[in-house]
Amino acid sequence: MPTKKIAGKFNLMDVGVGLYLLSAFVFFIITLPSVLLDIFLCFNMAIAFAILFNTLFCKEVLDMSYYPTILLFTTIFRISLNVSSTKLILTTGEPGNVVSTFGQFVGGNDLIVGSIVFIILIIIQFVVINKGSERVSEVTARFTLDAMPGKQMAIDADLNTGAIDDREAKRRRDKIQEESSFFGSMDGAVKYVKGDATASLIITGVNIIGGLIMGMTRQGMSVAEAAQKYTILTIGDGLVGAIPSLLISLATGILVTKGAKEADFGPTIFKQIFSSTKVMAFSGAVIAFLGIATPLNPVIFVTMGALFIVGGRVMAGQIEEQQIENEVSQEEESAEEIRKPENVTSLLNVDPIELEFGYGIIPLADVNQGGDLLDRVVMIRRQVALELGTVVPIIRLRDNIQLNPNQYIIKIKGVQVADGEILFDHYMAMNPGYVEEEITGIPTFEPSFHLPAIWITEGQRERAEAVGYTVVDPPSIIATHLTEVIRGHISELLTRQDVQNLINNLKESNPSVVEELMPKLLGLGEVQKVLQNLLSESVSIRDLLTIFETLADYAPSTRDTDVLTEYCRQALKRAISAKFFGGAESTSVITLDPKNEKEIMDSVKQTEQGAYLTLAPDRTKAIMEATGKQIKKLEDMGRNAIIITSPIVRIYFKKLTRDYYPDLIVISYNEVESNVELQSIGIITA
């Protein structure tokens, strides 16, 4: 069984990091024996080399995401060792083997040579490496932060087109956040390295002065003797600290200039420098010419030039062979992939929503050509989520050469449910009924609501808007059509997994109601059915808490999902009234004759699988004809058709009319707020 990590429990690596940092503070306080100092100086140098080679061979900067913290730890540890070695130099004059060796061997056992070598190292670190790393860190941090919105939009676009899935999108978003945090931290962390170089120079100067004073006052040395002994030891101490510091500075420079490319560092650099035959040939020819035409050593320069020319030809041959091998391997992999029997499995996946379009509409979806269809798709998902309280599945955008150039189709679960056709360089103008004068154009129908419209050119747009036409551009036409299709099919797009995700979100803030309802009273499928019933009539499920509390209240008495849906609708009457009646003082509606209500209820048969109607076909036809007449009366008045019934009959009357009038709004009296005034303009009687 997998084991959980107990909070507060440290492993050996936690202890090691803690001791490493703690030891730095201990070194500031106590004086280390020379043998221990040698061990820690050696360890410090080994850590510096390990960091250097890690930055050299890591494939991307986030492999060293803790580098700013590492930089801080190593800096304080190195300075603490400088303090300990300073104590030994000034008190005993015997700082150990490492410091003495660096002063005598690396510094040439000479005051002037050692000083020059130390100063050169500090100049290289401070002026060259640190200065460049600091500037690169600042620029990289700024550009990384500036590029974040664009990268986020690119991820959303790839997600909507189906190029990546939700998991990959999350991984990329997390990576962007980590990169921005890393480069933001590096912008400040580089200052540690810069300060370390400055501190080394100051500490060395102070040590030289202190050594002269100690030698002359405590040990009776002359100025020359004190300078010779203590200055060489101090230079050795400075070199012992400067070399690891230089390695860390070099590692910092490599990391901040490396970028975020996921590639092997060594081979990439080698190819970029030596892979061009032309460059190698020119470079070799120039070097050889210098050896022949100038007093420079001809053996060295001509040999080196020949090596460059020959090496370039050999490299070109290897690259060509590698390219051929890569092409062959790619062809073999493609063929092998086709031959795999499991490759058919991927063809069985069905996208919930697809938008396919002809090649003439591609510019609308191509960001590089100024198209914003992808952005509109993102907004559609957000709009529906806010309006109906459910997450719309990923909308796949694909071009289809089998379609007409200006045609598009919308598929739900792989089946076409709607289509339309646009003119790319035209606008659609619709007459709202009060235009001052008509304009000429190409007759058509608006695809979402099938209203009459005309196509007009760019030059006619201002004129059309001036006389009262509603003018819409092609991307808006497609987006509106797609939105209406999604609204009409959102109930069947709500899967059990979607419901589980909604429940998980609710459980974080209201665990009690979820635990009471599920799985004791209702199963996941039954909750899904209730939510689908609400969405099928455009009732928002965003107030999931109210829905669950209502289900918890009534589920002990009935598990009929249709009845539970009615109870939920009544609990959501404020939202229903606001949606269908708005802020109007009075609303014109149609009512259902009580006799017909009783007739419908008498025809309801209850079974274990649910209730169904057994109304005679001739009676159904008569009621529907009467309903159609009343609906037409409201539509002629420019009003939405809303029918008010008693609570007990509402759901069955809605089922009866669904096949005849799918968009008809049927509401019970219990779903209307008390402050809403209803005005009946007709009664359905048959």
BELURUR-V362012 format. One record per residue. N is the residue number from 1. RES is the residue in one letter. SS is DSSP state (A for helix, B for strand, O for the rest). BURIAL is I if it has 9 or more other C-alpha atoms within 8 Angstrom, else O. D_LAST is the distance of its C-alpha to the last C-alpha in Angstrom with 2 decimals. Layout:
BEGIN
{{N & RES & SS & BURIAL & D_LAST} {N & RES & SS & BURIAL & D_LAST}}
END
This chain:
BEGIN
{{1 & M & O & O & 68.77} {2 & P & O & O & 68.63} {3 & T & O & O & 70.45} {4 & K & O & O & 69.37} {5 & K & O & O & 71.85} {6 & I & O & O & 72.74} {7 & A & O & O & 72.62} {8 & G & O & O & 76.16} {9 & K & O & O & 77.90} {10 & F & O & O & 80.32} {11 & N & O & O & 81.51} {12 & L & A & O & 84.88} {13 & M & A & O & 83.64} {14 & D & A & O & 82.36} {15 & V & A & I & 85.79} {16 & G & A & O & 87.55} {17 & V & A & O & 85.75} {18 & G & A & O & 86.40} {19 & L & A & O & 90.09} {20 & Y & A & I & 90.42} {21 & L & A & I & 89.19} {22 & L & A & O & 91.10} {23 & S & A & I & 94.34} {24 & A & A & I & 94.24} {25 & F & A & I & 94.51} {26 & V & A & O & 97.22} {27 & F & A & I & 99.30} {28 & F & A & I & 99.31} {29 & I & A & O & 100.95} {30 & I & O & O & 103.36} {31 & T & O & O & 106.03} {32 & L & O & I & 105.41} {33 & P & O & O & 108.31} {34 & S & A & I & 109.13} {35 & V & A & O & 108.09} {36 & L & A & O & 104.59} {37 & L & A & I & 104.34} {38 & D & A & I & 105.17} {39 & I & A & O & 102.42} {40 & F & A & I & 99.76} {41 & L & A & I & 100.89} {42 & C & A & I & 100.59} {43 & F & A & O & 97.14} {44 & N & A & I & 96.08} {45 & M & A & I & 97.22} {46 & A & A & O & 95.40} {47 & I & A & O & 92.14} {48 & A & A & I & 92.61} {49 & F & A & I & 93.06} {50 & A & A & O & 90.04} {51 & I & A & I & 87.85} {52 & L & A & I & 89.28} {53 & F & A & I & 88.58} {54 & N & A & I & 85.10} {55 & T & A & I & 84.18} {56 & L & A & I & 85.88} {57 & F & A & I & 84.02} {58 & C & O & I & 80.55} {59 & K & O & I & 77.87} {60 & E & O & I & 75.93} {61 & V & A & I & 76.63} {62 & L & A & I & 74.06} {63 & D & A & O & 76.25} {64 & M & A & I & 78.49} {65 & S & O & I & 75.78} {66 & Y & O & O & 78.09} {67 & Y & A & O & 80.92} {68 & P & A & I & 81.00} {69 & T & A & O & 81.50} {70 & I & A & O & 84.08} {71 & L & A & I & 85.85} {72 & L & A & I & 86.12} {73 & F & A & I & 87.44} {74 & T & A & I & 90.05} {75 & T & A & I & 91.23} {76 & I & A & I & 91.91} {77 & F & A & I & 93.54} {78 & R & A & I & 95.81} {79 & I & A & I & 96.88} {80 & S & A & I & 97.66} {81 & L & A & I & 99.95} {82 & N & A & I & 101.68} {83 & V & A & I & 102.35} {84 & S & A & I & 103.78} {85 & S & A & I & 106.02} {86 & T & A & I & 107.19} {87 & K & A & I & 108.31} {88 & L & A & I & 110.34} {89 & I & A & I & 111.91} {90 & L & A & I & 113.03} {91 & T & A & O & 114.12} {92 & T & O & O & 115.69} {93 & G & O & O & 115.88} {94 & E & O & O & 114.54} {95 & P & O & I & 110.78} {96 & G & O & I & 110.75} {97 & N & A & I & 110.95} {98 & V & A & I & 107.83} {99 & V & A & I & 108.65} {100 & S & A & I & 112.34} {101 & T & A & I & 111.56} {102 & F & A & I & 109.20} {103 & G & A & I & 111.81} {104 & Q & A & I & 114.69} {105 & F & A & O & 113.17} {106 & V & A & I & 110.16} {107 & G & O & I & 111.95} {108 & G & O & I & 115.21} {109 & N & O & I & 117.02} {110 & D & O & I & 117.64} {111 & L & A & I & 116.60} {112 & I & A & O & 115.98} {113 & V & A & I & 114.25} {114 & G & A & I & 111.98} {115 & S & A & I & 111.07} {116 & I & A & O & 110.26} {117 & V & A & I & 108.12} {118 & F & A & I & 106.20} {119 & I & A & O & 105.65} {120 & I & A & O & 104.47} {121 & L & A & I & 101.91} {122 & I & A & I & 100.62} {123 & I & A & I & 100.42} {124 & I & A & I & 98.51} {125 & Q & A & I & 96.06} {126 & F & A & I & 95.70} {127 & V & A & I & 95.93} {128 & V & A & I & 94.53} {129 & I & A & I & 92.07} {130 & N & A & I & 90.77} {131 & K & A & I & 90.41} {132 & G & A & I & 88.42} {133 & S & A & I & 86.25} {134 & E & A & I & 85.47} {135 & R & A & O & 84.41} {136 & V & A & I & 82.32} {137 & S & A & I & 80.58} {138 & E & A & I & 79.72} {139 & V & A & O & 78.36} {140 & T & A & I & 76.48} {141 & A & A & I & 74.86} {142 & R & A & O & 73.76} {143 & F & A & O & 72.39} {144 & T & A & I & 70.68} {145 & L & A & O & 68.82} {146 & D & A & O & 67.99} {147 & A & A & O & 66.64} {148 & M & A & I & 64.28} {149 & P & A & O & 61.17} {150 & G & A & O & 61.65} {151 & K & A & I & 62.11} {152 & Q & A & I & 58.98} {153 & M & A & O & 56.96} {154 & A & A & O & 58.52} {155 & I & A & I & 57.48} {156 & D & A & I & 53.87} {157 & A & A & I & 53.92} {158 & D & A & I & 55.35} {159 & L & A & I & 52.81} {160 & N & A & I & 49.84} {161 & T & A & I & 51.29} {162 & G & O & I & 51.84} {163 & A & O & O & 55.62} {164 & I & O & I & 55.93} {165 & D & O & O & 53.89} {166 & D & A & O & 53.24} {167 & R & A & O & 56.43} {168 & E & A & O & 58.61} {169 & A & A & I & 57.09} {170 & K & A & O & 57.89} {171 & R & A & O & 61.40} {172 & R & A & I & 62.01} {173 & R & A & I & 60.76} {174 & D & A & O & 63.03} {175 & K & A & O & 65.90} {176 & I & A & I & 65.44} {177 & Q & A & O & 65.54} {178 & E & A & I & 68.63} {179 & E & A & I & 70.37} {180 & S & A & I & 69.79} {181 & S & A & O & 71.07} {182 & F & A & I & 74.03} {183 & F & A & I & 75.22} {184 & G & A & I & 74.66} {185 & S & A & I & 76.90} {186 & M & A & I & 79.42} {187 & D & A & I & 79.80} {188 & G & A & O & 81.33} {189 & A & A & I & 82.92} {190 & V & A & I & 85.20} {191 & K & A & I & 86.92} {192 & Y & A & I & 88.23} {193 & V & A & I & 90.16} {194 & K & A & I & 91.44} {195 & G & A & O & 92.59} {196 & D & A & I & 94.18} {197 & A & A & I & 96.38} {198 & T & A & I & 97.42} {199 & A & A & O & 98.18} {200 & S & A & I & 100.31} {201 & L & A & I & 102.41} {202 & I & A & O & 102.92} {203 & I & A & O & 103.69} {204 & T & A & I & 106.27} {205 & G & A & O & 107.98} {206 & V & A & O & 108.10} {207 & N & A & I & 109.45} {208 & I & A & I & 112.24} {209 & I & A & O & 113.37} {210 & G & A & I & 113.08} {211 & G & A & I & 115.00} {212 & L & A & I & 117.84} {213 & I & A & I & 118.10} {214 & M & A & I & 118.01} {215 & G & A & I & 120.57} {216 & M & A & I & 123.02} {217 & T & A & O & 122.68} {218 & R & O & O & 122.14} {219 & Q & O & O & 123.91} {220 & G & O & O & 126.60} {221 & M & O & I & 125.65} {222 & S & O & O & 126.52} {223 & V & A & O & 123.89} {224 & A & A & O & 124.21} {225 & E & A & O & 124.02} {226 & A & A & I & 121.03} {227 & A & A & I & 119.25} {228 & Q & A & I & 119.99} {229 & K & A & O & 118.77} {230 & Y & A & I & 115.83} {231 & T & A & I & 114.50} {232 & I & A & I & 114.38} {233 & L & A & I & 112.63} {234 & T & A & I & 110.19} {235 & I & A & I & 109.51} {236 & G & A & I & 108.96} {237 & D & A & I & 106.52} {238 & G & A & I & 104.75} {239 & L & A & I & 104.56} {240 & V & A & I & 103.22} {241 & G & A & I & 100.32} {242 & A & A & I & 99.97} {243 & I & A & I & 99.50} {244 & P & A & I & 96.49} {245 & S & A & I & 95.15} {246 & L & A & I & 95.58} {247 & L & A & I & 93.74} {248 & I & A & I & 90.80} {249 & S & A & I & 90.80} {250 & L & A & I & 90.80} {251 & A & A & I & 87.92} {252 & T & A & I & 85.97} {253 & G & A & I & 86.63} {254 & I & A & I & 85.52} {255 & L & A & I & 82.28} {256 & V & A & I & 81.19} {257 & T & A & O & 82.13} {258 & K & A & I & 80.58} {259 & G & O & O & 76.98} {260 & A & O & O & 74.05} {261 & K & O & O & 74.80} {262 & E & O & O & 74.35} {263 & A & O & O & 77.49} {264 & D & O & I & 80.95} {265 & F & A & I & 83.23} {266 & G & A & O & 86.49} {267 & P & A & O & 85.39} {268 & T & A & I & 83.26} {269 & I & A & O & 86.20} {270 & F & A & I & 88.59} {271 & K & A & O & 86.38} {272 & Q & A & O & 85.85} {273 & I & A & O & 89.63} {274 & F & A & I & 91.17} {275 & S & O & I & 88.56} {276 & S & O & I & 89.43} {277 & T & A & I & 92.31} {278 & K & A & O & 92.97} {279 & V & A & I & 93.24} {280 & M & A & I & 95.54} {281 & A & A & I & 97.73} {282 & F & A & I & 98.15} {283 & S & A & I & 98.81} {284 & G & A & I & 101.42} {285 & A & A & I & 103.09} {286 & V & A & I & 103.46} {287 & I & A & I & 104.93} {288 & A & A & I & 107.35} {289 & F & A & I & 108.38} {290 & L & A & I & 109.22} {291 & G & A & I & 111.45} {292 & I & A & I & 113.27} {293 & A & A & O & 113.58} {294 & T & O & O & 114.30} {295 & P & O & O & 116.80} {296 & L & O & O & 114.03} {297 & N & O & O & 114.76} {298 & P & A & I & 114.03} {299 & V & A & O & 113.72} {300 & I & A & O & 110.94} {301 & F & A & I & 109.02} {302 & V & A & I & 109.35} {303 & T & A & I & 108.40} {304 & M & A & I & 105.37} {305 & G & A & I & 104.31} {306 & A & A & I & 104.70} {307 & L & A & I & 102.62} {308 & F & A & I & 99.79} {309 & I & A & I & 99.87} {310 & V & A & O & 100.06} {311 & G & A & I & 97.47} {312 & G & A & I & 95.05} {313 & R & A & I & 95.38} {314 & V & A & O & 94.95} {315 & M & A & I & 91.89} {316 & A & A & I & 90.32} {317 & G & A & O & 90.83} {318 & Q & A & O & 89.25} {319 & I & A & I & 86.23} {320 & E & A & O & 85.75} {321 & E & A & O & 86.04} {322 & Q & A & O & 83.54} {323 & Q & A & O & 81.05} {324 & I & A & O & 81.40} {325 & E & A & O & 80.99} {326 & N & A & O & 77.86} {327 & E & A & O & 76.33} {328 & V & A & O & 77.17} {329 & S & A & O & 75.83} {330 & Q & A & O & 72.58} {331 & E & A & O & 72.15} {332 & E & A & O & 72.95} {333 & E & A & O & 70.49} {334 & S & A & O & 67.74} {335 & A & A & O & 68.52} {336 & E & A & O & 68.69} {337 & E & A & O & 65.34} {338 & I & A & O & 63.74} {339 & R & A & O & 65.39} {340 & K & O & O & 64.10} {341 & P & A & O & 61.53} {342 & E & A & O & 59.74} {343 & N & A & I & 59.11} {344 & V & A & O & 56.02} {345 & T & A & O & 54.47} {346 & S & A & O & 54.05} {347 & L & A & O & 51.92} {348 & L & A & O & 49.34} {349 & N & O & O & 48.41} {350 & V & O & O & 45.08} {351 & D & O & I & 44.67} {352 & P & O & I & 41.42} {353 & I & B & I & 41.16} {354 & E & B & I & 43.13} {355 & L & B & I & 43.55} {356 & E & B & I & 45.45} {357 & F & B & I & 46.73} {358 & G & O & I & 49.02} {359 & Y & A & I & 52.62} {360 & G & A & I & 51.84} {361 & I & A & I & 49.92} {362 & I & A & I & 52.72} {363 & P & A & I & 54.37} {364 & L & A & I & 51.31} {365 & A & A & I & 51.82} {366 & D & O & I & 55.63} {367 & V & A & I & 57.07} {368 & N & A & O & 60.40} {369 & Q & A & O & 58.84} {370 & G & O & O & 57.14} {371 & G & O & I & 53.70} {372 & D & O & I & 51.63} {373 & L & A & I & 48.72} {374 & L & A & I & 50.09} {375 & D & A & O & 50.16} {376 & R & A & I & 46.57} {377 & V & A & I & 45.53} {378 & V & A & I & 47.32} {379 & M & A & O & 45.51} {380 & I & A & I & 42.10} {381 & R & A & I & 42.87} {382 & R & A & O & 43.99} {383 & Q & A & O & 41.00} {384 & V & A & I & 38.45} {385 & A & A & I & 40.58} {386 & L & A & I & 40.52} {387 & E & A & O & 36.84} {388 & L & A & I & 35.41} {389 & G & O & I & 38.42} {390 & T & O & I & 39.10} {391 & V & O & O & 41.87} {392 & V & O & I & 41.01} {393 & P & O & O & 43.08} {394 & I & O & I & 45.89} {395 & I & B & I & 44.77} {396 & R & B & I & 47.06} {397 & L & B & I & 48.10} {398 & R & B & I & 49.63} {399 & D & B & I & 50.76} {400 & N & O & I & 49.90} {401 & I & O & O & 52.08} {402 & Q & O & O & 49.70} {403 & L & O & I & 47.17} {404 & N & O & O & 47.55} {405 & P & O & I & 49.82} {406 & N & O & I & 47.08} {407 & Q & B & I & 44.26} {408 & Y & B & I & 43.00} {409 & I & B & I & 40.63} {410 & I & B & I & 39.13} {411 & K & B & I & 39.09} {412 & I & B & I & 37.54} {413 & K & O & I & 39.57} {414 & G & O & I & 41.25} {415 & V & B & O & 38.16} {416 & Q & B & I & 37.39} {417 & V & B & I & 34.10} {418 & A & B & O & 34.82} {419 & D & B & I & 37.48} {420 & G & B & O & 38.74} {421 & E & B & O & 41.70} {422 & I & O & O & 43.84} {423 & L & O & I & 46.89} {424 & F & O & O & 49.58} {425 & D & O & O & 51.45} {426 & H & O & I & 48.46} {427 & Y & B & I & 45.92} {428 & M & B & I & 42.19} {429 & A & B & I & 41.17} {430 & M & B & I & 37.56} {431 & N & O & I & 36.52} {432 & P & O & O & 34.60} {433 & G & O & O & 33.73} {434 & Y & O & O & 36.70} {435 & V & O & I & 39.75} {436 & E & O & O & 42.51} {437 & E & O & O & 43.49} {438 & E & O & O & 42.49} {439 & I & O & O & 44.98} {440 & T & O & O & 45.60} {441 & G & O & O & 45.03} {442 & I & B & O & 43.76} {443 & P & B & O & 39.96} {444 & T & B & O & 38.09} {445 & F & B & I & 35.01} {446 & E & B & I & 35.11} {447 & P & O & I & 34.63} {448 & S & O & O & 32.83} {449 & F & O & O & 29.83} {450 & H & O & O & 30.44} {451 & L & B & O & 31.14} {452 & P & B & I & 33.47} {453 & A & B & I & 37.08} {454 & I & B & I & 40.66} {455 & W & B & I & 43.82} {456 & I & B & I & 46.72} {457 & T & O & I & 50.33} {458 & E & A & O & 52.22} {459 & G & A & O & 53.79} {460 & Q & A & O & 50.46} {461 & R & A & I & 49.13} {462 & E & A & O & 50.64} {463 & R & A & O & 49.66} {464 & A & A & I & 46.01} {465 & E & A & I & 45.84} {466 & A & A & O & 47.58} {467 & V & O & I & 45.02} {468 & G & O & I & 42.04} {469 & Y & O & I & 41.04} {470 & T & B & I & 40.23} {471 & V & B & I & 42.91} {472 & V & B & I & 42.84} {473 & D & B & I & 45.63} {474 & P & A & I & 45.20} {475 & P & A & I & 45.70} {476 & S & A & O & 42.99} {477 & I & A & I & 40.57} {478 & I & A & O & 41.29} {479 & A & A & I & 41.25} {480 & T & A & I & 37.87} {481 & H & A & I & 36.36} {482 & L & A & I & 37.97} {483 & T & A & I & 36.73} {484 & E & A & I & 33.07} {485 & V & A & I & 33.45} {486 & I & A & O & 35.09} {487 & R & A & I & 32.37} {488 & G & A & O & 29.73} {489 & H & A & I & 31.83} {490 & I & A & I & 33.66} {491 & S & A & I & 31.99} {492 & E & A & O & 33.34} {493 & L & A & I & 36.68} {494 & L & O & I & 37.17} {495 & T & O & O & 39.58} {496 & R & A & I & 41.06} {497 & Q & A & O & 44.27} {498 & D & A & I & 42.54} {499 & V & A & I & 41.06} {500 & Q & A & I & 44.54} {501 & N & A & O & 46.04} {502 & L & A & O & 43.62} {503 & I & A & I & 44.46} {504 & N & A & O & 48.16} {505 & N & A & O & 47.91} {506 & L & A & I & 46.13} {507 & K & A & I & 48.67} {508 & E & A & O & 51.54} {509 & S & A & O & 50.41} {510 & N & O & I & 48.36} {511 & P & A & I & 49.69} {512 & S & A & O & 48.79} {513 & V & A & I & 45.00} {514 & V & A & I & 45.26} {515 & E & A & I & 47.73} {516 & E & A & I & 45.58} {517 & L & A & I & 42.43} {518 & M & O & I & 43.97} {519 & P & O & I & 44.78} {520 & K & O & O & 44.68} {521 & L & O & I & 40.96} {522 & L & O & I & 39.33} {523 & G & O & I & 40.64} {524 & L & A & I & 40.76} {525 & G & A & O & 37.98} {526 & E & A & I & 35.57} {527 & V & A & I & 36.39} {528 & Q & A & I & 35.92} {529 & K & A & I & 32.41} {530 & V & A & I & 31.43} {531 & L & A & I & 32.99} {532 & Q & A & I & 31.29} {533 & N & A & I & 27.86} {534 & L & A & I & 28.74} {535 & L & A & I & 30.17} {536 & S & A & I & 27.26} {537 & E & O & O & 25.22} {538 & S & O & O & 28.31} {539 & V & O & I & 29.34} {540 & S & O & I & 33.14} {541 & I & O & I & 35.17} {542 & R & O & I & 38.29} {543 & D & O & O & 38.32} {544 & L & A & O & 39.06} {545 & L & A & O & 40.90} {546 & T & A & I & 37.88} {547 & I & A & I & 35.84} {548 & F & A & I & 38.68} {549 & E & A & I & 39.26} {550 & T & A & I & 35.60} {551 & L & A & I & 35.79} {552 & A & A & I & 39.08} {553 & D & A & O & 37.54} {554 & Y & A & I & 34.58} {555 & A & O & I & 35.92} {556 & P & O & O & 38.03} {557 & S & O & O & 34.96} {558 & T & O & O & 32.74} {559 & R & O & O & 33.36} {560 & D & O & O & 29.75} {561 & T & A & I & 29.74} {562 & D & A & I & 25.99} {563 & V & A & O & 26.37} {564 & L & A & I & 29.62} {565 & T & A & I & 27.98} {566 & E & A & I & 25.60} {567 & Y & A & I & 28.70} {568 & C & A & I & 30.48} {569 & R & A & I & 27.74} {570 & Q & A & I & 27.96} {571 & A & A & I & 31.75} {572 & L & O & I & 31.47} {573 & K & A & I & 29.25} {574 & R & A & I & 32.05} {575 & A & A & O & 32.16} {576 & I & A & I & 28.38} {577 & S & A & I & 28.22} {578 & A & A & I & 31.23} {579 & K & A & O & 29.84} {580 & F & A & O & 26.37} {581 & F & O & I & 27.05} {582 & G & O & O & 30.77} {583 & G & O & O & 32.79} {584 & A & O & O & 30.42} {585 & E & O & O & 30.49} {586 & S & B & O & 26.79} {587 & T & B & I & 23.98} {588 & S & B & I & 20.79} {589 & V & B & I & 17.79} {590 & I & B & I & 14.01} {591 & T & B & I & 12.62} {592 & L & B & I & 9.86} {593 & D & O & I & 8.35} {594 & P & A & O & 10.90} {595 & K & A & O & 8.94} {596 & N & A & I & 7.15} {597 & E & A & I & 10.75} {598 & K & A & O & 12.32} {599 & E & A & O & 10.49} {600 & I & A & I & 11.71} {601 & M & A & I & 15.06} {602 & D & A & O & 15.57} {603 & S & O & I & 15.42} {604 & V & B & I & 18.11} {605 & K & B & O & 21.51} {606 & Q & B & O & 24.69} {607 & T & B & O & 27.72} {608 & E & O & O & 31.05} {609 & Q & O & O & 29.93} {610 & G & B & O & 26.90} {611 & A & B & O & 23.26} {612 & Y & B & O & 20.74} {613 & L & B & I & 17.16} {614 & T & O & O & 16.87} {615 & L & O & I & 13.15} {616 & A & O & O & 13.01} {617 & P & A & O & 13.08} {618 & D & A & O & 10.63} {619 & R & A & I & 7.91} {620 & T & A & I & 9.39} {621 & K & A & O & 9.40} {622 & A & A & I & 5.83} {623 & I & A & I & 5.35} {624 & M & A & I & 8.69} {625 & E & A & O & 8.34} {626 & A & A & I & 6.23} {627 & T & A & I & 8.90} {628 & G & A & O & 11.54} {629 & K & A & O & 11.21} {630 & Q & A & I & 11.75} {631 & I & A & I & 14.45} {632 & K & A & O & 16.16} {633 & K & A & O & 16.38} {634 & L & A & I & 18.30} {635 & E & A & I & 20.37} {636 & D & A & O & 21.44} {637 & M & O & O & 22.78} {638 & G & O & O & 24.71} {639 & R & O & O & 23.02} {640 & N & O & O & 22.03} {641 & A & O & I & 18.36} {642 & I & B & I & 18.17} {643 & I & B & I & 15.26} {644 & I & B & I & 16.30} {645 & T & B & I & 15.20} {646 & S & O & I & 17.22} {647 & P & A & I & 20.17} {648 & I & A & O & 19.42} {649 & V & A & I & 16.09} {650 & R & A & I & 17.16} {651 & I & A & I & 19.05} {652 & Y & A & I & 16.58} {653 & F & A & I & 13.75} {654 & K & A & I & 16.62} {655 & K & A & O & 17.64} {656 & L & A & O & 14.27} {657 & T & A & I & 14.34} {658 & R & A & I & 18.13} {659 & D & O & O & 18.52} {660 & Y & O & O & 16.16} {661 & Y & O & O & 17.14} {662 & P & O & O & 20.35} {663 & D & O & O & 21.45} {664 & L & O & I & 18.37} {665 & I & B & O & 19.60} {666 & V & B & I & 17.83} {667 & I & B & I & 19.83} {668 & S & B & I & 19.86} {669 & Y & A & I & 21.28} {670 & N & A & I & 24.45} {671 & E & A & I & 25.16} {672 & V & O & I & 25.60} {673 & E & O & I & 29.07} {674 & S & O & O & 29.60} {675 & N & O & O & 31.15} {676 & V & O & I & 28.11} {677 & E & B & O & 26.29} {678 & L & B & O & 22.59} {679 & Q & B & O & 21.00} {680 & S & B & I & 17.23} {681 & I & B & O & 16.43} {682 & G & B & O & 12.66} {683 & I & B & I & 9.68} {684 & I & B & I & 6.81} {685 & T & O & I & 3.76} {686 & A & O & O & 0.00}}
END
